[in-house]
Amino acid sequence: MILVVGGAGYIGSHLVKELVEKEDVVVLDNLSTGHREAVDKRAIFVKGDLGNEEDLYMVFRSYPIKAVMHFAAYSLVGESVTDPLKYYENNVASTLTLLKVMMKFKVKNFIFSSTAATYGIPDVEFIDEQSKTAPINPYGQSKLMVEQMLADFSTSYGLNYVVLRYFNAAGAYESAAIGESHDPETHLIPIILQQLLGEREKISVFGSDYDTEDGTCIRDYIHVTDLAQAHILALEALLSGKKSTETYNLGNGLGYSVKEVIETCERVTGIKANVEMADRRSGDPARLVASSHKIFTELGWKAERNLEQIIADAWRWHQNPLY
C-alpha cells in the first residue's frame, strides 16, 4: 500500500487518480488547502496532520505501507516571505516528523514533491539537475532543506528516495472530474481563465521589458497528469530497486511567455482577455525553463501534453468546477 500525504491537494489528487489503477492507496490530508471531493473513491482517506505523530502512527499501524509520496507542503512564495514560520514548521519540521515515523516502521521508500524554486534565479538557458541551488524565498529554501534531510537519512538510515523538482504545474484531469482550485489563486493559467469567465476584472502582466522575444517572462508549464505519471515511474523505479537517491527535473523543456499563454487561452476559449500591463515584480527572472533530459534517459519520461491541451483541460474544469 502507498501512503500519499497531501493527496487531497491539486497535484496529489491527480497522482492518486492515476496511482489507484496500479496500487492500493491511503491518503492522509488535513484538508487545510485540499478538497475531500478531489480524492478518488478507490483510495482510503484519513483526515490527519503531517506533523501529528499520533495521526502518523495510526496510519502506519493500520496499513502495510511500503512507500510514502509527499505532497503536503505549503507553496505560496509570497506568503512564505511574510510568514516563514508557517513554512519551516510545516514543510520542514512536519516532514521530519514523517521521516522519523517512517524509520520507526522501517518504511524506506520516499517520493518527494520538490520545486524549481530551489534554483532561485539561474543564469543558464535550460536548468538541469546540476544547476546551482540558491533559493531566494523561504518556500524554496524549505524544500531544499528537506532534500538535504533525505540525503542524510539515506546515508545514515538507508532511506531510498526520489526528489522531483517541477516547474509550473497546470491543467486538469481530462474528464474534468478534478482540477485546480486554490484560495487564493496565484497561478497564471487559472487566473486568465477566471478572467475570461468574468470572475476577475482584469489580468495583470508584470513586466513587458524583459530580454525575451515579446518582453514578458517565459516559464515552463507542465500538465498535472504528466507530473502524476512521472511520480508513478519514480515509484516503480524505487520499488524495483533501480533507483535509490535521485533528483529529477520535470518540465516540458520549451517555455512559453506570459503573452503566449494569454493568447493560447483566448484561442482555446474564443474569448478576448482584458489585459493590463504592470510593473515588474521583484525577483522575477526573465526565463525559467527545465531540462528534463535526465529523467527521460533514466526512466523514459517526457511531457506528452502541450500548452494548448493544458489550457483546454483546465478550461473544461473551470467552466464547471466540482469543488
Salt bridges, closest charged atoms under 4 A:
GLU21 OE2 - ARG42 NH1 2.93
GLU23 OE1 - LYS66 NZ 3.12
ASP40 OD2 - LYS17 NZ 3.15
ASP40 OD1 - ARG42 NE 2.91
GLU53 OE2 - LYS100 NZ 2.78
GLU79 OE2 - LYS86 NZ 3.00
GLU125 OE2 - ARG287 NH2 3.65
GLU147 OE1 - ARG165 NH2 2.59
GLU180 OE2 - HIS182 ND1 3.34
GLU180 OE2 - HIS187 ND1 2.50
GLU185 OE2 - HIS182 ND1 3.35
GLU185 OE2 - HIS187 ND1 3.94
ASP209 OD1 - ARG280 NE 2.91
ASP226 OD1 - ARG305 NH1 2.41
GLU236 OE2 - LYS22 NZ 3.79
GLU246 OE1 - LYS294 NZ 2.98
GLU266 OE2 - LYS272 NZ 3.77
GLU276 OE2 - LYS202 NZ 3.03
ASP284 OD2 - ARG281 NE 2.91
GLU298 OE1 - LYS243 NZ 2.99
GLU308 OE1 - ARG267 NH2 3.44
ASP313 OD2 - HIS223 NE2 2.82
ASP313 OD1 - ARG316 NH2 2.02
